[in-house]
Amino acid sequence: MKRFTIKYWLILFGLFAIGLILTPLEYDSIKFKTFIYPTIWIAMAFLGIKLYRQQNSAIASIFLSIGGIIYLLMTCWFALGFLLCAWTRTLPLYSSRIDSSVTIVCRHYECYGTDSDCELFKEQRLSHHLKWVTKFNENPVDTTVWQKIPLESK
């Protein structure tokens, strides 16, 4: 059976890195990470299967089999989370005083019938539908940089 080459690993690592770098992208409410994380997870399964087929020793086969069982259990757990959990976005709370395309929004994570507290995210509009969303960690919000958006304008 053919072994993995250095070129193969470099291409795989490069695609993985590009995918992780682009995870903050969103198209309207569709998150890029919704597609990249399952793709990476499925690629890990193919790598595991390929490695399993290359093993000749019983001990390596046992460890890869245990890893496969753990992988399947985690897949079921993530699939349930994917079906029953989601981030919900509220209206923008703050707008940048310098660039009006940058806002701070509140999001809640709802999962299995529960809801989290408000978490702040910074949204940078790249186009009408495309935006770059990252976690906003400043607490409290600096009002010299950000202006509160009044409720009436929402």
GROMACS elastic network, one bead per residue, 0.5 to 0.9 nm:
[ bonds ]
;  ai    aj funct       b0    kb
    1    53     6  0.83187   500
    1    54     6  0.67814   500
    2     5     6  0.89540   500
    2    54     6  0.85492   500
    3    54     6  0.80749   500
    4     7     6  0.83150   500
    4     8     6  0.62707   500
    4     9     6  0.71021   500
    5     8     6  0.51713   500
    5     9     6  0.64891   500
    5    10     6  0.87689   500
    6     9     6  0.51554   500
    6    10     6  0.61584   500
    6    11     6  0.86557   500
    7    10     6  0.51156   500
    7    11     6  0.61928   500
    7    12     6  0.85530   500
    8    11     6  0.52740   500
    8    12     6  0.61405   500
    8    13     6  0.85834   500
    9    12     6  0.50233   500
    9    13     6  0.59713   500
    9    14     6  0.84152   500
   10    13     6  0.50986   500
   10    14     6  0.59703   500
   10    15     6  0.85925   500
   11    14     6  0.50336   500
   11    15     6  0.61945   500
   11    16     6  0.85159   500
   12    15     6  0.52779   500
   12    16     6  0.61452   500
   12    17     6  0.86431   500
   13    17     6  0.60690   500
   13    18     6  0.86047   500
   14    17     6  0.50954   500
   14    18     6  0.61605   500
   14    19     6  0.85446   500
   15    18     6  0.51381   500
   15    19     6  0.61058   500
   15    20     6  0.86464   500
   16    19     6  0.51572   500
   16    20     6  0.62839   500
   16    21     6  0.86794   500
   16    36     6  0.88368   500
   16    40     6  0.72004   500
   17    20     6  0.51531   500
   17    21     6  0.61094   500
   17    22     6  0.86682   500
   18    21     6  0.51066   500
   18    22     6  0.62662   500
   18    23     6  0.88317   500
   19    22     6  0.52915   500
   19    23     6  0.64059   500
   19    32     6  0.87561   500
   19    33     6  0.81535   500
   19    36     6  0.61153   500
   19    37     6  0.84028   500
   19    40     6  0.85636   500
   20    23     6  0.53191   500
   20    24     6  0.84904   500
   20    33     6  0.80346   500
   20    36     6  0.76579   500
   20    37     6  0.84576   500
   21    24     6  0.74885   500
   22    25     6  0.57717   500
   22    32     6  0.71904   500
   22    33     6  0.78533   500
   22    36     6  0.87819   500
   22   132     6  0.88946   500
   23    26     6  0.81314   500
   23    31     6  0.75556   500
   23    32     6  0.54661   500
   23    34     6  0.84930   500
   23    36     6  0.73087   500
   23    37     6  0.86660   500
   23   132     6  0.88560   500
   23   133     6  0.88982   500
   24    31     6  0.75218   500
   24    32     6  0.70329   500
   24    33     6  0.72549   500
   24   131     6  0.82321   500
   24   132     6  0.54223   500
   24   133     6  0.51070   500
   24   134     6  0.61685   500
   25    30     6  0.87755   500
   25    31     6  0.63509   500
   25    32     6  0.55780   500
   25    33     6  0.77861   500
   25   130     6  0.71908   500
   25   131     6  0.58950   500
   25   133     6  0.63774   500
   26    29     6  0.63635   500
   26    30     6  0.55196   500
   26    32     6  0.57140   500
   26    33     6  0.84540   500
   26   129     6  0.81060   500
   26   130     6  0.58032   500
   26   131     6  0.53255   500
   26   132     6  0.62536   500
   26   133     6  0.71033   500
   27    30     6  0.51107   500
   27    31     6  0.64568   500
   27    32     6  0.76487   500
   27   129     6  0.54418   500
   27   131     6  0.64780   500
   27   132     6  0.89668   500
   28    31     6  0.80701   500
   28   128     6  0.85479   500
   28   129     6  0.50975   500
   28   130     6  0.63040   500
   28   131     6  0.75045   500
   29    89     6  0.87950   500
   29   129     6  0.88882   500
   30    33     6  0.88192   500
   30    34     6  0.75961   500
   31    34     6  0.54505   500
   31    35     6  0.76683   500
   32    35     6  0.56336   500
   32    36     6  0.63492   500
   32    37     6  0.87103   500
   33    37     6  0.55892   500
   33    38     6  0.82725   500
   34    37     6  0.61806   500
   34    38     6  0.70790   500
   34    82     6  0.88148   500
   35    38     6  0.57921   500
   35    39     6  0.62956   500
   35    40     6  0.88729   500
   36    39     6  0.50172   500
   36    40     6  0.61652   500
   36    41     6  0.85635   500
   37    40     6  0.51730   500
   37    41     6  0.61285   500
   37    42     6  0.86516   500
   38    42     6  0.60325   500
   38    43     6  0.84339   500
   39    42     6  0.51996   500
   39    43     6  0.61043   500
   39    44     6  0.86338   500
   40    43     6  0.50088   500
   40    44     6  0.62359   500
   40    45     6  0.88367   500
   41    44     6  0.51659   500
   41    45     6  0.66589   500
   41    75     6  0.84679   500
   42    45     6  0.50727   500
   42    46     6  0.65515   500
   42    47     6  0.88050   500
   43    46     6  0.51193   500
   43    47     6  0.62668   500
   43    48     6  0.85905   500
   44    47     6  0.50765   500
   44    48     6  0.60958   500
   44    49     6  0.86172   500
   45    48     6  0.50089   500
   45    49     6  0.61529   500
   45    50     6  0.85698   500
   45    68     6  0.81230   500
   45    71     6  0.79617   500
   46    49     6  0.50990   500
   46    50     6  0.61194   500
   46    51     6  0.85470   500
   47    50     6  0.50783   500
   47    51     6  0.60727   500
   47    52     6  0.84534   500
   48    51     6  0.50818   500
   48    52     6  0.59726   500
   48    53     6  0.86270   500
   48    64     6  0.74253   500
   48    67     6  0.85637   500
   48    68     6  0.76882   500
   49    53     6  0.62494   500
   49    54     6  0.87332   500
   49    64     6  0.86746   500
   49    68     6  0.86414   500
   50    53     6  0.52731   500
   50    54     6  0.64683   500
   51    54     6  0.51331   500
   51    55     6  0.65709   500
   51    64     6  0.82612   500
   52    55     6  0.54805   500
   52    56     6  0.87786   500
   52    60     6  0.79738   500
   52    61     6  0.64156   500
   52    64     6  0.62695   500
   52    65     6  0.80835   500
   53    56     6  0.81244   500
   53    61     6  0.87154   500
   55    58     6  0.80625   500
   55    60     6  0.64171   500
   55    61     6  0.64599   500
   56    59     6  0.89405   500
   56    60     6  0.76461   500
   56    61     6  0.76356   500
   57    60     6  0.55333   500
   57    61     6  0.64123   500
   57    62     6  0.88358   500
   58    61     6  0.50350   500
   58    62     6  0.61605   500
   58    63     6  0.87600   500
   59    62     6  0.50820   500
   59    63     6  0.63344   500
   59    64     6  0.86444   500
   60    63     6  0.51862   500
   60    64     6  0.61196   500
   60    65     6  0.84677   500
   61    64     6  0.51213   500
   61    65     6  0.59639   500
   61    66     6  0.85871   500
   62    65     6  0.50333   500
   62    66     6  0.62181   500
   62    67     6  0.85589   500
   63    66     6  0.51603   500
   63    67     6  0.61361   500
   63    68     6  0.85608   500
   64    68     6  0.60415   500
   64    69     6  0.86776   500
   65    69     6  0.63180   500
   65    70     6  0.86949   500
   66    69     6  0.51330   500
   66    70     6  0.63001   500
   66    71     6  0.85162   500
   67    70     6  0.51022   500
   67    71     6  0.59983   500
   67    72     6  0.86611   500
   68    72     6  0.61976   500
   68    73     6  0.86740   500
   69    72     6  0.51619   500
   69    73     6  0.63034   500
   69    74     6  0.86616   500
   70    73     6  0.51510   500
   70    74     6  0.61602   500
   70    75     6  0.85183   500
   71    74     6  0.51863   500
   71    75     6  0.60791   500
   71    76     6  0.87504   500
   72    76     6  0.63326   500
   72    77     6  0.87188   500
   73    76     6  0.52227   500
   73    77     6  0.63609   500
   73    78     6  0.87776   500
   74    78     6  0.60967   500
   74    79     6  0.84227   500
   75    78     6  0.51675   500
   75    79     6  0.59703   500
   75    80     6  0.86010   500
   76    79     6  0.50604   500
   76    80     6  0.62643   500
   76    81     6  0.86685   500
   77    80     6  0.53180   500
   77    81     6  0.63663   500
   77    82     6  0.87038   500
   78    82     6  0.59987   500
   78    83     6  0.85883   500
   79    83     6  0.62217   500
   79    84     6  0.85614   500
   80    83     6  0.51603   500
   80    84     6  0.59423   500
   80    85     6  0.79439   500
   81    84     6  0.51912   500
   81    85     6  0.51449   500
   81    86     6  0.81975   500
   81   111     6  0.72859   500
   81   112     6  0.81023   500
   82    85     6  0.57332   500
   82    86     6  0.73987   500
   83    86     6  0.82397   500
   84   110     6  0.83183   500
   84   111     6  0.60659   500
   84   112     6  0.60775   500
   84   113     6  0.84391   500
   85   109     6  0.72873   500
   85   110     6  0.55484   500
   85   112     6  0.65272   500
   85   113     6  0.85852   500
   86   108     6  0.83645   500
   86   109     6  0.58328   500
   86   110     6  0.55043   500
   86   111     6  0.65644   500
   87   107     6  0.63789   500
   87   108     6  0.55903   500
   87   110     6  0.61997   500
   87   111     6  0.87136   500
   88   106     6  0.86009   500
   88   107     6  0.54575   500
   88   108     6  0.52548   500
   88   109     6  0.63449   500
   88   110     6  0.72924   500
   89    92     6  0.87448   500
   89   105     6  0.71418   500
   89   106     6  0.61651   500
   89   108     6  0.66196   500
   90    93     6  0.84229   500
   90   105     6  0.64520   500
   90   106     6  0.54894   500
   90   107     6  0.59859   500
   90   108     6  0.81257   500
   91   104     6  0.89914   500
   91   105     6  0.62028   500
   91   106     6  0.71337   500
   91   107     6  0.89572   500
   91   154     6  0.69231   500
   92    95     6  0.74669   500
   92   103     6  0.62432   500
   92   104     6  0.57326   500
   92   106     6  0.69539   500
   92   148     6  0.89430   500
   92   149     6  0.71330   500
   92   154     6  0.78847   500
   93   103     6  0.73597   500
   93   104     6  0.57058   500
   93   105     6  0.53970   500
   93   106     6  0.69993   500
   93   147     6  0.85934   500
   93   148     6  0.60347   500
   93   149     6  0.55457   500
   93   150     6  0.80602   500
   93   151     6  0.86518   500
   94   102     6  0.86920   500
   94   103     6  0.55670   500
   94   104     6  0.50108   500
   94   105     6  0.70804   500
   94   141     6  0.87256   500
   94   143     6  0.89061   500
   94   146     6  0.58916   500
   94   147     6  0.53983   500
   94   149     6  0.52718   500
   94   150     6  0.88393   500
   95    98     6  0.87528   500
   95    99     6  0.78855   500
   95   100     6  0.60064   500
   95   101     6  0.77582   500
   95   102     6  0.60966   500
   95   104     6  0.63486   500
   95   145     6  0.86888   500
   95   146     6  0.55379   500
   95   147     6  0.53915   500
   95   148     6  0.64925   500
   95   149     6  0.65460   500
   96    99     6  0.53453   500
   96   100     6  0.55304   500
   96   101     6  0.76025   500
   96   102     6  0.56060   500
   96   103     6  0.60697   500
   96   104     6  0.82120   500
   96   145     6  0.61625   500
   96   147     6  0.62846   500
   96   148     6  0.89600   500
   97   100     6  0.67369   500
   97   102     6  0.89473   500
   97   144     6  0.79397   500
   97   145     6  0.57485   500
   97   146     6  0.55364   500
   97   147     6  0.61753   500
   98   102     6  0.86628   500
   98   145     6  0.75438   500
   98   146     6  0.84649   500
   99   102     6  0.58783   500
   99   103     6  0.87497   500
  100   103     6  0.71289   500
  101   123     6  0.79335   500
  101   124     6  0.58982   500
  101   125     6  0.52936   500
  101   126     6  0.80804   500
  102   122     6  0.69492   500
  102   123     6  0.55791   500
  102   125     6  0.64158   500
  103   121     6  0.82809   500
  103   122     6  0.57633   500
  103   123     6  0.52830   500
  103   124     6  0.67159   500
  103   125     6  0.85445   500
  103   146     6  0.84005   500
  104   120     6  0.64302   500
  104   121     6  0.55389   500
  104   123     6  0.61404   500
  104   124     6  0.89636   500
  104   136     6  0.75677   500
  104   146     6  0.85737   500
  105   119     6  0.81827   500
  105   120     6  0.56802   500
  105   121     6  0.53955   500
  105   122     6  0.64810   500
  105   123     6  0.72604   500
  106   118     6  0.55402   500
  106   119     6  0.54609   500
  106   121     6  0.63674   500
  107   116     6  0.87976   500
  107   117     6  0.82495   500
  107   118     6  0.55904   500
  107   119     6  0.53047   500
  107   120     6  0.63975   500
  107   121     6  0.71893   500
  108   115     6  0.65349   500
  108   116     6  0.54489   500
  108   117     6  0.60998   500
  108   118     6  0.53153   500
  108   119     6  0.63492   500
  109   114     6  0.82794   500
  109   115     6  0.57769   500
  109   116     6  0.52602   500
  109   117     6  0.78171   500
  109   118     6  0.83521   500
  109   119     6  0.85243   500
  110   113     6  0.67454   500
  110   114     6  0.55771   500
  110   116     6  0.63986   500
  111   114     6  0.53516   500
  111   115     6  0.64913   500
  111   116     6  0.84946   500
  112   115     6  0.85328   500
  116   119     6  0.81738   500
  119   135     6  0.80383   500
  119   136     6  0.80628   500
  120   134     6  0.89488   500
  120   135     6  0.63832   500
  120   136     6  0.52823   500
  120   137     6  0.73603   500
  120   138     6  0.88422   500
  121   133     6  0.65308   500
  121   134     6  0.56030   500
  121   137     6  0.81677   500
  122   132     6  0.81000   500
  122   133     6  0.56441   500
  122   134     6  0.53570   500
  122   135     6  0.60824   500
  122   136     6  0.54700   500
  123   131     6  0.63827   500
  123   132     6  0.57218   500
  123   134     6  0.67377   500
  123   135     6  0.88807   500
  124   130     6  0.87645   500
  124   131     6  0.54233   500
  124   132     6  0.50754   500
  124   133     6  0.64293   500
  124   134     6  0.86553   500
  125   128     6  0.70824   500
  125   129     6  0.77211   500
  125   130     6  0.62192   500
  125   132     6  0.64628   500
  125   133     6  0.87062   500
  126   129     6  0.77694   500
  126   130     6  0.54039   500
  126   131     6  0.50933   500
  126   132     6  0.70060   500
  127   130     6  0.50279   500
  127   131     6  0.68234   500
  128   131     6  0.81912   500
  136   139     6  0.85907   500
  137   140     6  0.88329   500
  137   141     6  0.88076   500
  138   141     6  0.56750   500
  138   142     6  0.75780   500
  139   142     6  0.79717   500
  140   143     6  0.87614   500
  141   144     6  0.88872   500
  141   145     6  0.84288   500
  141   146     6  0.71845   500
  142   145     6  0.57311   500
  142   146     6  0.61056   500
  142   147     6  0.86305   500
  143   147     6  0.57268   500
  143   148     6  0.76413   500
  144   147     6  0.74039   500
  149   152     6  0.85098   500
  149   153     6  0.71099   500
  149   154     6  0.77659   500
  150   153     6  0.57246   500
  150   154     6  0.71670   500
  151   154     6  0.54606   500
